[in-house]
C-alpha cells in the first residue's frame, strides 16, 4: 500500500473516531458518566494520536497528547468532567478535526490554527496541574521535561508478544530458534503458547504456523539487541516488545489487541506480562483466605489493586477485555466490517446495470425464437439477475442514523448561540437509503434544521407566554412509504404565518398584490431565491439563501419537498426521495416515437383518456369524481404530432398514466403503454440539463434510448398551468 493510500485511510478513520468522540461527549452532556464512556472518548483521542505519530503528524500528536492526559486523569477519578471542562473538550475535539487534514508544513504556516491550539491548551491547564509548566507548545510539538518520571508496572522483566507470519515454517524459520537466541542474552522465565488460531483438524496444514507466543525475558540487554533477534521476520510478523519501565498504557494496548478468549481476569493480566504468576497466585490465596475467615471476599481485581499495587486502569482494561470475550462467546458482537473504496463499489453497480440492460436484450431475443426451454432458462436467469441487482444495491445502502446523529452537535451549538433550549428527537435511524443520497442530503438538512431553530422554535420567554415547555422539540424522522424514503423535520414552534409570507413576497416583488394563492402555495414561496422573512441578518439567516438551495438539491435527487405548518403549533418539512439513483423499477411508455420511463413508485393506474374527458377547453379529467389535470408529452417536449386520423374523434387512442407525488395527482397522456421494466439510470449530457421534466436516461434492451421522467417537475408544471387557467 502506498503512503498516500495509507494516509487516506488514516483521514477516513480519524473522521470516524472524531464522530464517535463527538457522540460520546453528547451522551455525557445528556447525563451519562461512567468508565465505559470515559474509555470510549479516551480511545478515540488515543487512537488518533497513535496513528498520527506513524505519519509524522507531530502537530496532531502534541495537541492530542494533552487532551488525552486530561481524559486519563478523569478515568483515574483525579478530576471529574463538569460543564466547563466538557465545553472545552468539545472545542478541543473540533480543533483536532481541523488539525487532521493539515500537513506539518501547512500547520507551521497557519498562525490562526497555532494560536487556537495554544489558547485551548492554556484553558486546559487548571485540569492538568500535574503537567510541568516548562512544557511548551512549539510549532505544534510538545516539549516535555526530560526529567519527568515514567511510571512502571512490574519488576525487571521484558515482555515479548510474538505473532510470526503463518508462512514462517514454509520460509524456513523455526520459532524455537528465536526463543533459543533470547535465552542466550538473558533468561526466559515464562513462555506461553497461544493456540487461538488453530483450525479444525480437517483444515489443519502442518506447514502453517498457527501458534503465537507470550514470553517473559529477564535480561540486561537493551531493546536494540532484543529486536535484532527478529530482524528477518519483522515485515510479516506482529512483534511487541514491552520494556520493564513501560507505561501502563503500553500494557493496556496489548490487552486490547489480545484475541477474544474466555480467560479469567488474572489470566489476561498474566498473559500480557502485566503481573507475574507468583503475584496472581498470592492474590488468589489472599482472596481464598478472606472467604474462609470472613465469609466473603473482595474481587480479584480489587485484591490486585489494593494489595499488589497494580494500577486500577490496567485492571479495568482487563475487565473490559473479559467482557468483550464473553460477548463474543454469546454471539452479541457487532458484525465484522471491511473498508473498500467507494469507486470500486460504484464500478460494481455500473457493471450490474449493464447486466440488467443485456438481460432485457436476451429476454427479447429468446421470446422471438419461440423456444420454450430457452425462454424458461432466460426467465430463471432473470430471477437471479434481480437477486444480484438487489444484493449489489444493498451494498450501497447505509442507515440515515449516522447523518441524523451529526445534527445533535449542530443543535447543541446553535441552541447555545441562540440562547434557546432545544431537544433533538431522532426516529427511524435504521432506515436505509443510497449512500450517494446521504452525502448530498447533509447540506439541505442543515439549512432546514438551522432555519427551524432560528425562525420556528420560539425563545424561552415566548414559549412561557404561550404556555409551552421552555425546551422546544426538533424531530428528525425517516421511514419507507410506497417505494420512497420519507424524511421529516418538524418543530413545535410558532409555525409559519401565510399572511406574513405573502406580505413579504409582495414587498420583494415575488408576487403581485392581486395574486390569488392558496395557503399551501404561499408557504412554498419560502423556496424562492432570495426570499427571507428575517428582520435582520444574523450568523444563521436573513440573507435569503438556503431554502432555495434546499429545493434544488432535493429535486436533483429526483425528490420532492413539501411544507405543512400550523400557526402556534409548529412546522413540518417532508422530503420524499426514491430508494436509489442507480437502478429503478419503471413503467415503459412512448409518445411521438420517443421512449420514456416513469418511475414505478409514482404510478397509480393506467386508463384510456377518451373515456374520462370532461372538458375540451381544460386539460382535466373526471376520475371517479375527482378533477385531475393532465398534460401531453407531445406538447411538453414538442414531439411530432399524431397523424390527423388518430388525433381526433371518439376513437382517439391516447392512453393516460395517472401519477402521484405527495398529495398531488396528475395524468400523463402517452401513445403506447409497454409495462413494467427494470432500468439503469444514466446521467444526462449538458445539452439536456435545462430541460424540465427529464431526470435521466436509460438504454433499453433493443438498443433504444429512453428518457426517465421527473414526475415532480412534470406535476408542478401541470398544476401550475391549471392554476393559471382557473384565475
N, C-alpha and C positions, 0 to 999 in steps of 0.2 A: 504494500500500500504506500502511495506517495505521501510526502509530508503534507501537501495541500489537502489531499483527501482525508488524512487523519485529522488535520486541523478543522476541516468542515464538520467532521463527526464531533469534535470537541465543542464547536459552536452549537450544534444541534442539542447535544446532551446538556450543555450548560444552560440553554434556554429552558429545557425541561426541568432541570434542577431548580432554576430560579422560579419557575411557575409553581413547583412543589413547595418551595420555601415560602412563596407568597401565600399559597393556600393554607399552609400550616400556621403562618403568622395571623391570618384572618380567623382561623379557628381558635387560636389562642386569645385573640381580641374578643371572640364570642364567648369566652369563659372556660375553654379547655386549657388545663395546665397540669401536665404530668410528665414523667420521664420520657414516655413514648414520643410525645410531640416535641419535647426539647431535643431528643435524639434525632428526630426527623429533620428539624431545622439545622442542627449541627452537622449532620451527614451531608446535607446539600452544600453547605458552605465548605466543609472539609473536602468533599469530592472535587468541587470546582477548583479549590486551591491546589490540590494534588495534581489534577490534570493540567492546570495552567503551568505548573512548575515543569512538567515534562517538555512543554513547548517553549520554555524560557520566557514566559509572560510574567516577569517579575512584578510589574505594576499591579497585576491581579493578585498574585501571591501575597505581596506585602500588605495590601489593604485587607484582604480576606482573612489573613492571619490574625489581625487584631480583632475583627468581628468574631472569629472562631474562638479566641480566648475569652471573650465576654460570654459567649454561649456555653463554653466549657465551665466557667465559673457558675453559671446558672444550673448546669447539670450537677455540679458538685454541691449545690444548695448554699454556695457562698453569697450569692445575690439572688434576688427574685426579679423577674421581668415584669415591671409595672407599666402603667400607661406611658410615662415619659420615655422610658427605655424602649418600649415596644414601638412607639412612633419613630424613634431614632433608628431602630433596626430596619423598619420599613424603608427609611431613606437610604440606609446602607445597602439594602438589597437592590434598590433602584440604581445606586451608584455602581454596584457590581455589574448590573445589567448594561450600564453604559461603558464599563471597562472591557467587557468580554470581547466585543468586535474590534477593539482598538489595538494596534500593534504598539510595541515598545517605543518605536520612533514617533508614532502619532501621539502617544501619551506625553512624551518629552516636549513635543511642540504645542501641546494644548494646555495653556496656562489655566483656563477656567476649570478643566477637569481636575488638574492637580490641586487647585485651591478648594474645590468642592470636597475632594478626598481629605485634605488636611483639616478642613473645618469639621467634617464628620468625626475624624479621629480625635480631635480636640474635645468634641462634645461627648465622646465615649469615655474620656479619662476618669470621670467620677465613679464609673463602674469597673474600671481597670486599674485600680490603685496599686496592684502588685507589679504592674509593668514599670520598669525603671524609667525615670523621667529623661534619662540620657538617650532613650530611643528616639530616633529621628526618622522622618518620612522623606527621604531624599530621592528625587527622581522616581518616586513610586516604589522604592526598595526600602524595607525597614532594616535599620542597622541596629542589631542587638548588642547589648553589653557582653563582651566576650567572657566576663567572669560570672555570668548568670548560671546558676547550678542547673543541672539536668536531672530530674527525678529518676530514680532507679526502681526496678521492680523486684528482682531476685538476685541472689548471690553473684558468683563469678562465672557461671556457665554461659556459653554461647548457645543459642537455639537455632537450628537449621531445619527449615521446612523444604523438603526436596521432592519435586514432581518432574521426573525426567520425561522426555518425549517417549510416546508409546513405541516409536521405531528405534529406540536406543539399542535394543538387543540385535535388531537387524543390521544396525550400523556398527556392530562390533563393540559396543560399550557395555561393560559389566558393572552394575550398580555397586557390587561389593568392592570393586577397585577404588571407588570414591571413598567408601567408608574406611577401607584399609589405609588410604592416604591420610584421612583425617586422624586416624589412630596414631599415625607416625608423628603428627605435630601436636598431639595432646591426648586426652583420654576421653573416649566416647562412653559417657556414663549412663546413657539411656538411649534406646533405639526402639521405635515402634513402626511396624509396617501398616500402612493404611490400605485397606482392601476394598474401598468403596467402588472402585471402577471395575471390579471383577465381573465378567458377564456370566450368563448361564453356560453350563458345560457344553451344550450343543453348538454354541458360537465361540467357544474358547479357542484362541490362537496361541500356541506355545511359543511363537516367535514375537509376540507382542508383550510389552511391559505394561502390566496393569497396576502395579504396586506403587504407592508413594511412601515416603519415609519422613518421620519426625525424629530428629536427633538432638541430643544434649551433648555438647562438646566443651570439656574443660581444658583450656589452653592459654598460654601466654602469647600466642601468635596474634598478629594484627589481622584486620579484615582482609587486606590485600592477599595475604598468604592463604587464608581460607578460600577466598574467591578463586585463586589460581587452581584449586582442585577441580573446578568446574569450567575451566577455560574452553574446552572443546564441546560442551553441551549447553552453553548458556543460551544460544539462539532459539532453540526449540523447547526449552525447559522453563519451568516456573520454580525458581530458587529464591528463597527468602532467608536472609541471614540476619539474626537479631543479636546485637551486641549486649553484653551484660549491663551496660548503663543506658539501655534504650528507654525511650519514653513509654509511658503507659499506652499512648495512642498506637504505638507500633504493634503491641500485642493485641489491642482491640481490632486493628485492621486484619491481623492474622486470624483471629477468632471469626470475624465476619466472612473471611474467604474460605473457611473450612467447609467441606461438603456437608450436606444435610444428613446427620446421623442421629439415631436415638440414643445419644450419650447423656450421662448424668452430668450435673454441673461440674463436679470435681474432675471428671474425666476430660471435659472440654479444656479446663484450665491446665491440667497436666499435659494434655496432648500438645498444646501450643507452647509449653515451656514456661508459662507464667508462674507456676508453682511446682515444687518438686513432689515426687511421690511420697517422700517422708512427711512433708508438710500436710499433704492430703490425708495420710494415714493418721497422723497425730490429731488432726481436726475431727476426723470421723470417730476416733476413740474418745475425744472430749465430748462430742455430741452424744455418744452412747452412754458415757458416764453420767451426763446430765439427765438423760432419760431414766436411768436406773435410780439415781439418788433423789431426783425432784419430780419424777413422773411426767416430765415434759422436757423438751429440748429446743434449742434455737435451730433455725435453718442452717444448713451447712455454709451458705453464703455469709450469714451473719457471723459464724464462728471464724471463717477465714478473714473477714474484715476486722472484727473486733479483737481477736486473739493473735492472729498472724500478721496483721498489718497489710493485707492485700488491699490495694485501692478499690474503693466502692464501685467506681465506674468500670473497672475491669470485671468485677463480679457481675455488674448489670449487663455488660456486653455478652458475657457467657450465658446469662439467664435469657436474654433476647434471642441468642442463637439456639438455645434449648427449646424455646417456644416455637421458633420457626421450623425446627426439625419436627416437632410434634404436629404442627400444621401440615407439613409435607406428608407425614405419615397418614393423617386423616383425610388427605386429598383436598385441603382447603387452600392450597397455594394458588396464587394468581396464574393465569395462563402464560405460557412461555411466549415471548415476543422476539421477533427479529427485525432489524432495521435494514430497509432497502431504499435505493434511490427512487425518488418519485418518477423520474424519467423512464426507468425500467418498467414501472407499473403502468404508466401511460402507454408505453410501447406495447405491452401485453394487451391492453384494452383495444388499441388500434388493430392489432392482429385478430382479436376476437371479432371486431367489427367487420373486417374483411372476410372472415369465415362466415358470418351471418349473411353478407351480401352474396357470396358464392353458393351458400346453401340455397338461397332463393333461386338462383340460376339453375342449380341442379334439380330443384323442385319442378321448374317449368319444363326442362328438357325431359325429365322422367315422365311427366304427365303426357307429353307429346308422343312418347313411344308406345303407350298402352300396355306396357309390360308390367303385369301385376306384381310379380316377385320384386322387380326393380323398384316399383313405386312403394311397396311395403318397406323395403330396405332403406329407401330415401326418407320415408316418414320416421323410421326408427332413428336414423342419423339426425333428423331434425330435432327429435326429443333430446338426444344427447347434446346437440349444439345449444339448445336452450338452457340445459343444466350448466354447461360450460360457461355460457354467457352470464348466467346469474351468479355463478361462483366467482367469475372474474370481476364482475361489478361489485360484489360484496367486499372484495379486497380493497376497493377504493372508498367504501362506506365507513364513516367514522361517526362516533356519537357526538352530538352537538353540545353535550355537557361540558366538554373541555373549553369550548368557546364561551359558554354561559359563565363558567367559573371565573374567567378573567374579569368579568364585569363586577365581581364582588369588590375588587380593588378600585375600579373606576367609581363605583357607587360610594365607597367609603371616602375616597379622596374628594370627590365632587360634593358630597354632603357636608364635609367639613368646610370646604371653601364657601358653600352657600349658607352655612350656619343652620342647616336643617338636619332633622333626624329621619333617616330613610332606611327601611328594611327591604332587602332584596330577597325575593322568594323565587326559587327555581323549580320548575316542574317539567317532567319529560326529558330529563338529562340524557337518558339512554337512547332517545330517538336518533336514528342514523340517517345521514344524507351524504351526498357525494363530497369527497374531500375538496374538490375544486370550488364547490359552492361555499363550503365552510370558510375557505380562505377569502372569498370575495364578500362574505356576509359581515365580517367583523366591522368594516367601516360604516355601512348603513346602520347596523345595530347600535354602534357607538353614538351616532347622531341622534337616533330615536331616544336612547336612554338618557343622554345628556339633556335633550330638549324636555323630556318628561320630568326630569328633576328640576330643571330651571323654570319652565313655564307651567308644568302640570301640577306638581305637588306644592302645596302652599307652605308658607313659613309656619313656624311653631305657633306664633301668635294668632295667625289667621285660622289655623286648624282648631285652636282652642275656642275661638269665637264661633266657629261652625260646629262646635261640639263633636269634633273628631279627635281621635287619638293624636298625641303630639308627634308620634313617629308615623310618617307616611309609608305606604307599601308600594313597591315596584315589583311586578311579577313578570318573569320571563318563562314562557312555556312553549313546548313543541310537541307535536303529535302527527300521526298519519291520518289522512282522511281522503277517501275517494281517489287514491293513486297520487296524492300530493303530500308534501310536507307543509304543515301549517305552523308558523311561528307567531306567537302573540306576545306583545309587550304592552302591559296595561298598568295603570296607576290609579290610585284612589284620590286623586287631587280634585281641583276645581272644575275640570272639564274645559271644553272649548266653546266659547260663545259665538254662534254663527253671525250674530249682528256685528260683533267686533271684527270678525274676519272680513265681512262684507264691506264695512266702512273703510277698513284699511286697503282693501282691494280697489275700491273706487278712488281712494286718495292717491294710490300709486298708479292708477290708470290701467289696472289689470282687467277690470270690467267696467261697463257703463252703468250710470245711475239707474237706467231703465231696465237693466238685465233682470230677467226672471229666472232665478236659480233655486233649486231645492236646497234644503239644509245640507244634504249629503254632498251636493255639488260644491257648495260653499266651503265645506270642510276640506275638500280636495284642493282648494286654492292654495293651501299651505305648501303644496309641492311646486308652486310656480317659482321659477328662478327669481331670486332677489326679494322674495316675499318674506317679511318678518313682522310680527306684532310687538316685538320688544320696544320699550320706550327709549332704551339706551343700549349702547354697545358694551358688552362685558367680555370676559375671557371665554364664556360659554356660548353666547348667542348675540343676535342683534344685527349681524351683518347681512342677513338674507341669504346665506349659503348653508347648505347642509341637507335640507329636506328635498330639494330638487335633485341633489346627488343621490339621495336615498332611492328615489323613484327610478332614476336612470339605472342605478346599479341593480335594483331588483328586476327591472324589465330586461336588462342584459342577461339575466339568468333565466329568461323565459318565465318570469314570475309576475305576480300582481300584488299590490299593496292597497289596503283599504283602511278607513278610519271610522270608528264608532265612538261617539262622545255624548255624555250626558252632563249638563251643567250642574256643578256641585257634587258630582259623584265620580268623575274620572273619565279617562280616555283609553281606548284600546286600539293599537295598530296591529293589523293582521297581515302577515306576509304569506302568500301561497306560492310554493315552488314545486317544480317537477322533482321526482325522486333522483334523477340523474340527468346529466347533459350528454352522455356518451351514446347509449343505445336505448331507444324508446319503443314502446308499443304504439303504433299509429293506425290510422284509417286512411286507406289509399283512395283518392278521388282524382278526377281530371276535369278541366274546363278549358275550352278553346284550344285543345290539343296539348295543353301543358299539364304535367303531372304535379299533384300536390299531396302532402301528407298532413293529416290533422292529428295532433296528439290524442291518443285513445282516451286518456283520463278526462278530457273535456267534452267528449261526445255523449249526448243524451239519447238521441234517436235519429233515425233516417225516415223520411217521408216524401210524398210527392207534392210538389209545390202547387200544382193546379187545383188539388182538392182542398187547399186551405186558403186560397186567395181571398182577401177581404176587401181590398180597395185597390183599383188600378192607379189611383193618384198618390198612394202612400205605400212605401215598401214595408208592409206589415201583413202578418197573417193572424188569423184567429185559431190558436192552437188550444182546443178544448177549453174555450172561454178566456184564455189569456192572450193579450195582444203582444205578439213577438215581432220585433223589427228584423229585417233580413237584408243582406247585401249579396250582390252578384260578383263572383270573382272576375268575370269578364270585364265588368265595369271598373272595378277597383284597380285591376292591373292592366287595363286597356288591351285585352286579348282579342283575337279575331272574332267577329260576330258569327252567330249561327247562320246557316242558310235560312232564307226567309220562310221557307215551308215549315221549318221546325220551330221557328221563333214565335209564331202567332197561332191563335186558335185554341180551342178547348183541349186539343191533344198535345199541347206543348209538353216536351219530355224532360223538363227541368226537374232535378232532384234537389231535395232540401235536407241539409245536415243541421240539426239543432244542437248547439253547443252551449256550454255554461261555464262561467268562471265566477266564483263567489256567488253573489245573488243575481248577477246579470245573465240573461239568456238572449240568444240571438240565433238567426238562421243564416246559413251559407248556401247559396244556390250554385250547384255544380252540374256538369253534364252527365258524368258517369260515376257510379259507386263500385269500387272493386273489393272492398272489405278490409279486414284487419291484416296488419303486416308489421314485422319487426324491422326497424330501420336504424341505420347508423347516422348519427348527427355529424355533419361536416360543417366547418365554418364557412361563411360567405366571403367572397372576394370583396375587395374595397369598392368595386363598382356598385355592389348591391347594398352597401351599408346604409345609404339614405332611404332605402325602400322600406316603407312602413308595412307591417303585416307579415313579413318574412323573417323567420328566426333562424334559418339554417337550410342546409340542403342535404340530399342523400342520393345514393346510387342504387337504382332498382336492379333486380335480378336479370332483366332483359337488357341492361345497359343504359336505360334512360335515366336522365337526371330528374329528381323530384324536389320541389321546394317544400320545406316544412313551415306551416303557417304559424304565425304568432297570434294565437287566439285572443290574447289580452288586448293587443293593439287593434285587431280587427273589430272586437266588440266595442272598444272605446270609440272607434270610427263610426260604426253604425248607430250606436246610441246617441253620439253627439249629433250626427246628421239628422236623426229622427227628432231630437230635441229642437234643432233649428227649424225643422218643418212645422213643429207644433206652435212655435212662437208667432 
